[in-house]
């Protein structure tokens, strides 16, 4: 039966790293094997693992949280357990994974979405939960709308700027936080009227169908806020079919640095692009490698950290990131970021600026 399940997981997109050399890490990737963001995320992790001598394995859950839990059960209760399990609290699966990990001997680390305040109060302290790295999702949603409004420019008194918003999933922490940031920016700009917010499920196809209806309902929309690039592309396609020109007749925004999004920023179809959080998994491996060598993260910024990775990307930076993506190891020596042997004043320089030096 166990062999059957492992075969099933492989059919759903298991990806294995190099032959074991050092500590072993398994990453439960919540995305799909054809999803640009999670592919780039895994590639950056693999580049870090290769530099650091980590045996990295990756299992994709195809956007099915129940599969993430099934994968965790097999790994945590199976005969070949990794030293470390890295996972995302996508759709709030963390409590189930923590329960499965009890007594397994596997150390845990969370990325992108950590435990919520309610989950922490219910679960309490766990010695096997080493820490977490999450991005500035709320700030990202805020900055994206602020920049859209800035680029649009002021309107005469009594006139309004019409906005459509495409969020991800109601039960995804990153989606909720980005949406909250957008609402914070909206509260600062009474001249902007949010006509409707819909949940595009992170997908181009769903956002396209939604946008076709919404653009007929609100033909004067001039700003479109999207929580990721795929939904932005769906909305842009629908807008183009109305005869409008994205980047000229209406301004579109997105989060993620997929090659398609970077090209859209360079050619002006995307007016506002934020990104940088695809690096979180790689940075997490730097910290895990340090902990494996006895480094105490509490001396170097803390075990649980929110990193301001989401930032506005201009055209020059988009071109630079396209060049970086063409380099197998992203041109980064991950070993030089280690805190081992450094004074306690050292802080991990995890940022896009660090990559683009």
C-alpha positions in Angstrom: 0.0 0.0 0.0 2.8 2.4 0.9 4.5 1.7 -2.4 1.2 2.5 -4.2 0.9 5.9 -2.5 4.5 6.8 -3.3 3.8 6.0 -7.0 0.6 8.1 -6.9 2.6 11.0 -5.5 5.2 10.7 -8.2 2.5 10.7 -10.8 1.2 14.0 -9.3 4.5 15.7 -9.7 7.1 14.6 -7.2 10.5 16.2 -7.9 13.7 14.8 -6.4 16.9 16.8 -5.8 20.5 15.6 -5.9 22.0 12.5 -4.3 22.2 12.9 -0.6 25.3 14.7 0.6 24.3 16.6 3.7 21.1 17.2 5.7 17.9 16.1 4.0 15.0 18.4 3.4 11.6 17.7 2.0 9.5 20.7 0.7 5.8 20.2 0.4 5.1 22.5 -2.5 1.3 23.5 -2.5 1.4 24.6 -6.2 1.0 22.8 -9.5 3.8 21.4 -11.6 2.9 23.8 -14.4 2.4 26.9 -12.2 5.1 29.5 -13.0 5.4 30.9 -9.4 5.8 27.6 -7.7 8.2 26.3 -10.4 10.5 29.3 -10.0 10.2 28.9 -6.2 11.4 25.3 -6.5 14.2 26.2 -8.9 15.5 28.8 -6.5 15.4 26.3 -3.6 17.3 23.8 -5.7 19.9 26.3 -6.5 20.4 27.0 -2.8 20.4 23.3 -2.0 23.1 22.6 -4.6 25.3 25.4 -3.1 24.8 24.3 0.5 25.1 20.5 -0.1 21.6 19.8 1.0 19.7 16.8 -0.2 16.4 18.4 -1.3 13.2 16.7 -2.4 10.1 18.4 -3.5 6.5 17.1 -3.7 3.8 19.2 -5.5 0.3 19.1 -4.1 -1.4 20.4 -7.3 -3.3 23.0 -5.2 -5.0 20.2 -3.3 -4.6 20.7 0.5 -5.8 17.2 1.2 -2.9 15.9 -1.0 -0.4 18.0 1.1 -1.7 16.3 4.2 -1.5 12.9 2.6 2.1 13.6 1.5 3.0 14.7 5.0 1.5 11.6 6.5 3.5 9.3 4.2 6.7 11.2 4.8 6.4 11.6 8.6 5.2 8.1 9.2 7.2 6.3 6.5 10.5 4.6 6.7 12.6 7.3 4.9 12.0 10.4 6.9 13.9 13.6 6.1 15.8 15.6 8.7 13.7 18.7 7.9 10.2 19.2 6.5 9.4 22.6 5.0 5.8 23.4 4.3 3.3 26.2 3.8 0.2 26.9 5.9 -1.8 27.0 2.7 -5.5 26.7 3.3 -4.6 26.3 7.0 -3.2 22.7 6.8 -0.5 23.4 9.4 -2.3 21.9 12.5 -2.8 18.6 10.7 0.9 18.4 9.7 2.0 19.3 13.2 -0.2 16.5 14.6 1.3 14.1 12.1 4.8 15.2 13.0 4.5 14.4 16.7 7.1 11.8 17.7 8.5 11.5 14.2 11.9 13.1 14.9 11.5 15.4 11.9 12.2 19.1 12.4 9.7 21.5 10.9 10.0 24.9 9.2 7.2 27.0 7.6 7.5 29.4 4.7 5.2 31.9 3.0 2.3 31.4 5.4 2.9 30.6 9.1 0.6 29.7 11.9 -2.2 32.1 12.6 -2.7 33.7 16.0 -5.7 31.3 16.7 -3.6 28.3 15.6 -0.8 29.3 17.9 -3.1 29.7 20.9 -4.6 26.2 20.2 -1.4 24.4 19.4 1.0 26.0 21.9 4.8 25.8 21.7 6.4 23.0 19.7 10.1 22.1 20.1 10.1 20.5 16.6 8.8 23.7 14.9 12.1 25.6 14.3 10.8 28.8 12.8 9.2 30.5 9.8 9.9 33.0 7.0 7.0 34.9 5.5 6.7 37.8 3.1 5.1 41.2 3.6 1.9 40.3 1.9 -0.3 43.0 3.5 2.2 45.7 2.6 2.5 44.2 -0.9 -1.3 44.6 -1.5 -1.1 48.1 -0.1 1.9 49.2 -2.2 0.4 47.8 -5.4 -2.8 49.9 -5.1 -0.9 53.0 -4.0 1.3 52.8 -7.1 -1.7 52.2 -9.4 -3.3 55.3 -8.0 -0.1 57.3 -8.3 0.4 56.4 -11.9 -3.3 57.1 -12.7 -2.9 60.7 -11.4 -5.5 63.0 -9.8 -9.1 63.5 -11.0 -11.2 66.6 -10.8 -13.3 67.1 -7.6 -16.5 65.1 -7.7 -15.1 62.5 -10.1 -14.0 59.0 -9.2 -11.5 56.4 -10.3 -13.2 53.0 -10.8 -11.3 49.9 -9.5 -11.8 46.1 -10.0 -9.9 43.7 -7.7 -9.1 40.0 -8.2 -8.1 38.2 -5.0 -7.0 34.6 -4.7 -8.8 32.3 -2.3 -10.7 33.3 0.8 -9.0 30.6 2.8 -5.5 31.4 1.8 -3.5 33.6 4.3 -1.5 35.4 1.6 -4.7 36.2 -0.3 -6.3 37.6 2.8 -3.4 39.7 3.7 -2.9 41.2 0.2 -6.6 42.0 0.2 -6.3 43.7 3.6 -3.4 45.8 2.3 -5.5 46.9 -0.7 -8.4 47.9 1.5 -5.9 50.0 3.7 -4.8 51.9 0.6 -8.4 52.3 -0.5 -9.3 53.9 2.8 -6.7 56.6 2.1 -8.1 57.4 -1.3 -11.8 58.3 -1.3 -11.6 59.3 -4.9 -11.1 55.6 -5.8 -14.3 53.5 -5.9 -14.0 49.7 -5.6 -16.7 48.5 -8.0 -16.3 44.8 -7.1 -13.8 42.3 -5.6 -13.9 38.7 -6.7 -12.0 35.6 -5.9 -10.2 34.3 -9.0 -8.7 31.3 -7.3 -5.2 32.3 -8.5 -6.1 31.2 -12.1 -6.1 32.9 -15.4 -9.1 31.1 -16.7 -11.4 31.9 -13.8 -10.3 35.6 -13.7 -10.9 35.8 -17.5 -14.5 34.6 -17.1 -15.1 36.9 -14.2 -13.5 39.9 -15.9 -15.7 39.4 -19.0 -18.8 39.9 -16.9 -17.4 42.6 -14.7 -16.1 44.8 -17.6 -19.6 44.7 -19.2 -21.1 45.7 -15.8 -18.5 48.4 -15.1 -17.2 49.8 -18.5 -15.5 52.8 -16.9 -13.0 50.8 -14.9 -9.5 52.3 -15.2 -7.6 50.4 -12.4 -7.4 46.6 -12.0 -5.7 45.2 -8.9 -4.8 41.5 -9.0 -3.2 39.4 -6.2 -1.1 37.4 -8.7 0.1 37.4 -12.3 -2.2 34.7 -13.7 -5.3 36.5 -12.6 -4.0 39.7 -14.1 -3.4 38.1 -17.4 -6.9 36.7 -17.4 -8.3 40.2 -16.7 -6.1 41.7 -19.3 -7.3 39.3 -22.0 -10.9 40.1 -21.2 -10.1 43.8 -21.3 -8.3 43.5 -24.7 -11.4 41.8 -26.1 -13.4 44.9 -25.3 -11.1 46.9 -27.5 -9.2 48.4 -24.6 -5.4 48.5 -24.4 -3.9 47.3 -21.0 -1.3 49.9 -19.8 -2.9 52.7 -21.8 -6.7 52.7 -21.4 -6.6 51.0 -18.0 -3.7 50.2 -15.6 -3.2 46.6 -14.5 -1.1 45.3 -11.5 0.1 41.9 -10.4 2.3 40.1 -7.9 4.9 37.5 -9.0 8.0 37.6 -11.2 7.2 34.9 -13.7 8.9 35.5 -17.1 5.6 36.4 -18.6 4.9 39.0 -15.9 8.4 40.4 -16.2 8.0 40.7 -20.0 4.6 42.4 -19.5 6.2 44.9 -17.2 8.9 45.6 -19.7 6.5 46.1 -22.6 4.1 48.2 -20.5 1.1 46.0 -20.4 1.5 45.6 -16.6 1.8 49.1 -15.1 2.6 47.8 -11.6 4.5 44.6 -10.7 5.6 43.4 -7.3 7.6 40.3 -6.5 10.5 38.7 -4.7 8.8 36.2 -2.5 9.7 33.3 -4.8 13.1 33.4 -3.0 11.7 32.5 0.5 12.3 28.7 0.1 15.9 29.3 -0.8 16.5 31.7 2.1 14.8 29.1 4.4 17.4 26.5 3.3 20.2 29.0 4.3 18.7 29.2 7.8 18.1 25.5 8.1 21.7 24.8 7.0 23.0 27.1 9.6 20.7 25.6 12.3 22.0 22.1 11.3 25.5 23.5 12.1 24.5 24.8 15.5 23.6 28.4 14.7 21.0 29.8 17.0 18.6 32.0 14.9 17.5 33.9 17.9 20.8 35.7 17.9 20.4 36.7 14.2 17.0 38.2 13.9 14.8 35.6 15.4 13.3 32.2 14.5 10.1 33.7 13.0 10.5 36.5 10.6 8.5 38.6 8.1 10.8 39.8 5.3 9.9 42.8 3.1 10.5 40.9 -0.1 7.5 42.1 -2.0 8.6 45.3 -3.6 7.7 47.4 -6.7 9.8 46.3 -9.7 10.6 48.8 -12.4 11.4 48.0 -16.0 15.2 47.9 -15.5 14.8 45.5 -12.6 12.4 43.4 -14.6 15.1 43.1 -17.4 17.7 42.2 -14.8 15.5 39.5 -13.3 14.9 38.0 -16.7 18.6 37.8 -17.2 19.0 36.2 -13.7 16.3 33.6 -14.5 18.3 32.5 -17.5 21.2 31.5 -15.2 20.8 28.0 -13.7 22.0 29.1 -10.2 20.7 32.6 -10.4 24.3 33.8 -10.1 24.1 33.5 -6.3 26.5 31.9 -3.9 24.2 31.0 -1.1 27.0 30.0 1.2 28.1 33.6 1.6 24.8 34.4 3.4 25.5 32.0 6.3 25.5 33.4 9.8 27.9 30.8 11.1 30.9 32.4 12.8 29.5 35.9 12.3 28.9 38.4 15.2 25.4 38.5 16.6 24.9 41.9 15.0 24.7 40.1 11.6 21.4 40.0 9.9 20.6 37.8 6.9 20.5 40.1 3.9 17.5 38.4 2.3 16.2 40.8 -0.4 15.9 41.2 -4.2 18.6 43.9 -4.0 21.0 41.2 -2.7 20.2 39.1 -5.7 20.7 41.9 -8.2 24.1 43.1 -7.1 
